[in-house]
Amino acid sequence: MQRLTATVASLGMMLGVANYAAARGGLQPPAPGGVGCAKAINLVASPAGVAIAAQGKARVNAFLNNGVLVQKFVVEVNAVVPNGTTFMVFANGLPAGTITIAFGKGVLDVNNVPPSVLPAGTDPVCSITTVIVTDAAGNTILSGTF
């Protein structure tokens, strides 16, 4: 009985944290029945990334909204580089988009909410495994695996 009580309490706490994150603009909880996902990772800087104090995060989120599967892929990068510096983002080895840095920060935010369409390497977002951020010369700056 104590084990059941502890399990139920743990589950309640986890759901509360997920709902709080969703309410605060974080990840939406995955859809019931195994449809969708909600994952986030910290990206790791390569030596080239360390040289520019690069840091990054990536997240994928898919959830049902009125019967439609909404998919989102977001990559955030901070780096000590001049304004206007661009980085390429790759998902599963395919180009996903470009990040332009302004005041040390930049974001790639792609989704399938009409009229938007997800780039080839990002659909479905739940199947993204690797994320790589490169500079204009093709040097890896940040990378990570879901």
C-alpha positions as YAML, in Angstrom:
chain: A
units: angstrom
residues:
- id: 1
  name: MET
  ca: [0.00, 0.00, 0.00]
- id: 2
  name: GLN
  ca: [2.86, 2.38, 0.80]
- id: 3
  name: ARG
  ca: [4.46, 1.65, -2.57]
- id: 4
  name: LEU
  ca: [1.18, 2.44, -4.37]
- id: 5
  name: THR
  ca: [0.80, 5.69, -2.42]
- id: 6
  name: ALA
  ca: [4.39, 6.71, -3.23]
- id: 7
  name: THR
  ca: [3.87, 5.86, -6.92]
- id: 8
  name: VAL
  ca: [0.66, 7.87, -7.13]
- id: 9
  name: ALA
  ca: [2.29, 10.81, -5.33]
- id: 10
  name: SER
  ca: [5.31, 10.71, -7.69]
- id: 11
  name: LEU
  ca: [3.06, 10.60, -10.74]
- id: 12
  name: GLY
  ca: [1.06, 13.55, -9.44]
- id: 13
  name: MET
  ca: [4.24, 15.56, -8.91]
- id: 14
  name: MET
  ca: [5.54, 14.75, -12.41]
- id: 15
  name: LEU
  ca: [2.24, 15.77, -14.02]
- id: 16
  name: GLY
  ca: [2.22, 18.96, -11.98]
- id: 17
  name: VAL
  ca: [5.72, 19.87, -13.17]
- id: 18
  name: ALA
  ca: [4.77, 19.13, -16.81]
- id: 19
  name: ASN
  ca: [1.62, 21.24, -16.56]
- id: 20
  name: TYR
  ca: [3.51, 24.08, -14.88]
- id: 21
  name: ALA
  ca: [6.15, 24.02, -17.65]
- id: 22
  name: ALA
  ca: [3.44, 24.07, -20.30]
- id: 23
  name: ALA
  ca: [1.69, 26.99, -18.60]
- id: 24
  name: ARG
  ca: [4.97, 28.92, -18.43]
- id: 25
  name: GLY
  ca: [5.58, 28.54, -22.17]
- id: 26
  name: GLY
  ca: [7.68, 25.38, -21.84]
- id: 27
  name: LEU
  ca: [7.07, 22.01, -23.40]
- id: 28
  name: GLN
  ca: [3.51, 20.87, -23.95]
- id: 29
  name: PRO
  ca: [2.86, 17.42, -22.48]
- id: 30
  name: PRO
  ca: [2.77, 14.68, -25.10]
- id: 31
  name: ALA
  ca: [-0.63, 13.67, -26.40]
- id: 32
  name: PRO
  ca: [-2.37, 10.72, -24.75]
- id: 33
  name: GLY
  ca: [-2.05, 7.30, -26.33]
- id: 34
  name: GLY
  ca: [1.63, 7.62, -27.23]
- id: 35
  name: VAL
  ca: [1.04, 10.25, -29.93]
- id: 36
  name: GLY
  ca: [3.58, 13.04, -29.75]
- id: 37
  name: CYS
  ca: [6.63, 13.78, -27.62]
- id: 38
  name: ALA
  ca: [8.27, 16.43, -25.48]
- id: 39
  name: LYS
  ca: [12.08, 16.32, -25.27]
- id: 40
  name: ALA
  ca: [14.81, 18.86, -24.55]
- id: 41
  name: ILE
  ca: [18.62, 18.70, -24.53]
- id: 42
  name: ASN
  ca: [21.57, 20.95, -23.81]
- id: 43
  name: LEU
  ca: [23.93, 21.19, -26.77]
- id: 44
  name: VAL
  ca: [27.65, 20.59, -26.20]
- id: 45
  name: ALA
  ca: [30.24, 23.04, -27.51]
- id: 46
  name: SER
  ca: [33.06, 21.82, -29.74]
- id: 47
  name: PRO
  ca: [36.51, 23.45, -29.39]
- id: 48
  name: ALA
  ca: [35.38, 26.00, -32.00]
- id: 49
  name: GLY
  ca: [32.27, 26.62, -29.93]
- id: 50
  name: VAL
  ca: [34.25, 27.01, -26.72]
- id: 51
  name: ALA
  ca: [36.35, 29.68, -28.43]
- id: 52
  name: ILE
  ca: [33.23, 31.83, -28.89]
- id: 53
  name: ALA
  ca: [31.60, 30.83, -25.55]
- id: 54
  name: ALA
  ca: [28.78, 29.07, -27.41]
- id: 55
  name: GLN
  ca: [25.94, 27.51, -25.47]
- id: 56
  name: GLY
  ca: [22.74, 26.03, -26.78]
- id: 57
  name: LYS
  ca: [19.56, 24.09, -26.20]
- id: 58
  name: ALA
  ca: [17.28, 22.15, -28.50]
- id: 59
  name: ARG
  ca: [13.76, 20.89, -27.95]
- id: 60
  name: VAL
  ca: [11.12, 19.01, -29.85]
- id: 61
  name: ASN
  ca: [7.45, 18.98, -29.04]
- id: 62
  name: ALA
  ca: [4.50, 17.28, -30.68]
- id: 63
  name: PHE
  ca: [0.99, 17.30, -29.27]
- id: 64
  name: LEU
  ca: [-2.61, 17.02, -30.39]
- id: 65
  name: ASN
  ca: [-4.56, 20.26, -30.67]
- id: 66
  name: ASN
  ca: [-8.19, 19.82, -31.71]
- id: 67
  name: GLY
  ca: [-7.28, 16.55, -33.42]
- id: 68
  name: VAL
  ca: [-4.31, 18.01, -35.31]
- id: 69
  name: LEU
  ca: [-0.74, 16.96, -34.47]
- id: 70
  name: VAL
  ca: [1.18, 20.20, -33.84]
- id: 71
  name: GLN
  ca: [4.96, 19.78, -34.17]
- id: 72
  name: LYS
  ca: [7.66, 22.22, -33.02]
- id: 73
  name: PHE
  ca: [11.46, 22.21, -33.22]
- id: 74
  name: VAL
  ca: [13.40, 24.95, -31.43]
- id: 75
  name: VAL
  ca: [17.15, 25.55, -31.19]
- id: 76
  name: GLU
  ca: [18.53, 28.40, -29.05]
- id: 77
  name: VAL
  ca: [22.15, 29.57, -29.29]
- id: 78
  name: ASN
  ca: [24.15, 32.05, -27.23]
- id: 79
  name: ALA
  ca: [27.61, 33.05, -28.48]
- id: 80
  name: VAL
  ca: [30.08, 35.91, -28.21]
- id: 81
  name: VAL
  ca: [30.08, 36.90, -31.88]
- id: 82
  name: PRO
  ca: [29.23, 40.06, -33.83]
- id: 83
  name: ASN
  ca: [25.58, 40.87, -34.49]
- id: 84
  name: GLY
  ca: [24.45, 39.32, -37.75]
- id: 85
  name: THR
  ca: [26.63, 36.21, -37.45]
- id: 86
  name: THR
  ca: [24.75, 33.22, -38.85]
- id: 87
  name: PHE
  ca: [24.82, 29.58, -37.89]
- id: 88
  name: MET
  ca: [23.32, 26.62, -39.76]
- id: 89
  name: VAL
  ca: [21.23, 24.06, -37.87]
- id: 90
  name: PHE
  ca: [21.10, 20.43, -39.01]
- id: 91
  name: ALA
  ca: [18.62, 17.84, -37.76]
- id: 92
  name: ASN
  ca: [19.40, 14.20, -38.55]
- id: 93
  name: GLY
  ca: [22.07, 15.44, -40.96]
- id: 94
  name: LEU
  ca: [19.69, 17.58, -43.03]
- id: 95
  name: PRO
  ca: [19.49, 21.41, -43.03]
- id: 96
  name: ALA
  ca: [16.75, 22.62, -40.67]
- id: 97
  name: GLY
  ca: [17.34, 26.37, -40.83]
- id: 98
  name: THR
  ca: [19.54, 29.31, -39.97]
- id: 99
  name: ILE
  ca: [20.11, 31.21, -36.74]
- id: 100
  name: THR
  ca: [21.16, 34.86, -36.88]
- id: 101
  name: ILE
  ca: [22.77, 36.21, -33.72]
- id: 102
  name: ALA
  ca: [21.65, 39.53, -32.27]
- id: 103
  name: PHE
  ca: [23.15, 40.74, -28.99]
- id: 104
  name: GLY
  ca: [24.69, 37.32, -28.37]
- id: 105
  name: LYS
  ca: [21.50, 35.29, -28.86]
- id: 106
  name: GLY
  ca: [19.66, 33.58, -31.68]
- id: 107
  name: VAL
  ca: [16.76, 31.16, -32.12]
- id: 108
  name: LEU
  ca: [15.53, 28.78, -34.80]
- id: 109
  name: ASP
  ca: [11.84, 28.06, -34.23]
- id: 110
  name: VAL
  ca: [10.10, 25.93, -36.87]
- id: 111
  name: ASN
  ca: [6.68, 24.33, -36.69]
- id: 112
  name: ASN
  ca: [3.91, 22.92, -38.81]
- id: 113
  name: VAL
  ca: [1.19, 25.39, -37.80]
- id: 114
  name: PRO
  ca: [-0.36, 26.57, -41.10]
- id: 115
  name: PRO
  ca: [0.85, 28.18, -43.24]
- id: 116
  name: SER
  ca: [4.24, 26.93, -41.94]
- id: 117
  name: VAL
  ca: [5.79, 23.66, -43.12]
- id: 118
  name: LEU
  ca: [8.55, 21.78, -41.32]
- id: 119
  name: PRO
  ca: [11.92, 21.45, -43.11]
- id: 120
  name: ALA
  ca: [12.70, 17.97, -44.49]
- id: 121
  name: GLY
  ca: [14.99, 16.79, -41.68]
- id: 122
  name: THR
  ca: [12.57, 17.78, -38.95]
- id: 123
  name: ASP
  ca: [9.34, 15.99, -39.88]
- id: 124
  name: PRO
  ca: [8.32, 14.20, -37.73]
- id: 125
  name: VAL
  ca: [10.00, 16.11, -34.89]
- id: 126
  name: CYS
  ca: [9.75, 13.12, -32.53]
- id: 127
  name: SER
  ca: [12.22, 11.24, -34.76]
- id: 128
  name: ILE
  ca: [14.95, 13.88, -34.58]
- id: 129
  name: THR
  ca: [17.97, 12.27, -32.95]
- id: 130
  name: THR
  ca: [20.94, 14.53, -33.71]
- id: 131
  name: VAL
  ca: [21.24, 18.30, -33.78]
- id: 132
  name: ILE
  ca: [24.35, 20.05, -35.09]
- id: 133
  name: VAL
  ca: [24.99, 23.80, -35.26]
- id: 134
  name: THR
  ca: [27.76, 24.94, -37.62]
- id: 135
  name: ASP
  ca: [29.34, 28.26, -38.51]
- id: 136
  name: ALA
  ca: [29.42, 29.66, -42.07]
- id: 137
  name: ALA
  ca: [32.65, 27.72, -42.80]
- id: 138
  name: GLY
  ca: [31.00, 24.42, -41.82]
- id: 139
  name: ASN
  ca: [32.79, 24.03, -38.48]
- id: 140
  name: THR
  ca: [30.70, 22.33, -35.80]
- id: 141
  name: ILE
  ca: [29.98, 24.78, -32.99]
- id: 142
  name: LEU
  ca: [27.40, 22.85, -30.94]
- id: 143
  name: SER
  ca: [25.95, 19.36, -31.10]
- id: 144
  name: GLY
  ca: [23.68, 17.04, -29.19]
- id: 145
  name: THR
  ca: [21.60, 13.89, -29.30]
- id: 146
  name: PHE
  ca: [18.04, 13.34, -28.09]
...
